[in-house]
Amino acid sequence: MKKTSIRASRMQRHHKRFGSASLSLVSLMDIFTILVFFLLFNSSGDHQLPNAKTIKLPESVAEEKPRNHLVIMVSAKDVIVGGRRIVDVQSIMANQGEPIAPLSGYLLQLAGTHWDQEAVNSEEGLNVTLLADKKVPYKVLKHIMQTLAETPYRQISLAVSKKAVASGGPAK
């Protein structure tokens, strides 16, 4: 008979009493399921801009997909930046000659916290997408774009709804 060490015999007694350790796969499967769903929802190739029920975008046949940037939504009543109401359209209409101070101040504050300060200080500036209701007067949009030109958010994209193209030929 082979003699075992004191430590080995103690470990054998312990394993007889408590059994061997087991790995619970249920919690690991839960974690991986959550991870898979997270990746599926956040890695889709179809980028969508935030949509407000009060904004009806103009239609266009533009092919370029929207990019994920700062979004400024202009409804018939308010200007909303990143979900926060900044100024109402009536006050923009009243003060046509000067920059929109609340909008400019908020955008400068956002630019100060931007992670890429090199892009903030560059001549091209940062990207911004402007979602405006099709009934908003052009002079309001022009005034907002003039204010944007004075902030680091100078690369302006206008969001539109994709217009269906007739199958008979190219769009006119």
N, C-alpha and C positions, 0 to 999 in steps of 0.2 A: 504494500500500500504506500502511495506517495504522500509524503508529509507536506502540508501547505503552511504558508506563513500565517501568523496571527492576523495580519491585515486581510489576506485573501479569505480566510475563514470567516472573518467578521463581515466582509462584503457578501459572501455567499448567504449568510444568515439574513442579512438585510434584504437581499433580493428575494429570498423565500418568503419573508414577511410581507413586503410591500409590492412585489412584482417589479417588472421592468418599466421604465418610463415610456409613456406613449405620447404621440404627437397628435393634437387635435386639429384635424384638417378643416373643420367647419369654419373656424374663425379666419383661417387663411383664405378659404374660398370666398368668404364675405368681403374681405379686403380686396382681393383680386377682381371680384365682380364690380365693386364700387369703382375701382381704378379703370376697368374697361369702359364702364358707362361714362365716367368723367372724360376719358380720352375720346370716346365717340362723339360726345356733345361738343367738345371744345376744339376738335381738329377737323371739322367739316370744311370742305373747300368752298362752300357757298357762303360768302360774307353777306350779312344783312345789316342794314342800318337800323337803328332804333326807329320805331314807328309810333307816332302819336295819332290817335283817332281823329284829332282836330286838323291834321295836316293832310291835304291832298296834293301830291306832287304833280308837277307838269309831266307830260309824256314826251318821250324821245326815242330815237332808234339807236342810241349810243350803245356800243358793245362792251365798253370797259366796265369791269366789276368794281363795286365800291370797296374802298380800303378802310381799314380800322384806324381812325384818327379821332381827334376831338370833333364832336358833332354839335353844331349850333342849329337848333330848331326854331323856325320863325312861323308862328301861327298867326291867325288874324288879330290876336290880341297881345301875345307875349313873345319875348325872345328868351329861349331856354338854352343854357349851356351845360352840358353834362347832367341833365336832369334838374338843374337849379334855375328858377326864374330870375332873370337878371334885370330886365327892363320891359316896359309895355310899348307897343307899337305906336300908340298915340303920342307919347313923349318923343319918340324918334321923329314922327311927322312934324311936331311942333318945333324941334331944334334941328333944322336941316343943315345949317351952316357949320356947326361945330361937331367934333368927334363925340361919340356916345360914351360919356365918362364912365358909367357903371360897367359897360361891356369892356371897355379898354382896361379899366382897373382890374377887373376879374381875370381877364386874359393875361395881363402882366403878372398877376399873382400866380396863375397856373404855370406860366413859363418859368417863373423863379423856382418852382418845385419840379420842373421837368428833369428827367434823369440824364438827358443828353444835352448838356449845356453848350457843347460845340455846335450843335444844330440850332440851338436858340440864338447864338451869336452870329451864325453864318448869314450871308446875304440872301440865300434862298429862304431861310426861315423854316418854320414848322408847318405841317399839313393840317388843314381844317376842312371839314365837310359841312356845307350849308344846306340844310333841309328847309325849304320854304314852301308854304302853301301857295298854290298857283294863283290865288286871289290876292296875295300880298302885292301892293304896288311896287313897281320897279324902283322908284326913288328910295323906298325903305331898304331894299336889298343893296342898292348902290351906296347908301349911307353906311350900312353895316360893313360892306366890303372896303370902303374908304377907312373906316375905323380899324378893320383888320390889318390894312396895309401899314398902319402905324404901330402895330404890335409885332411880336415875333411870329405870329400866325399869318404868314403871307402867301402860302401856297393853298389857294382856295379851290375846292371842288364843289360843284353844284350837283345835288342829288336830283334824279328824275326817275319816273316810273318807265319801265321798258314798254314801248309801244309795239304792238303786234304788227309785223310786216306782212303785207299781202303776198301770197305765194306766187302770184303771176309775174313778178319781176322785182327789180330793186325799188327801194323806197324813194319817194320824191320829196 
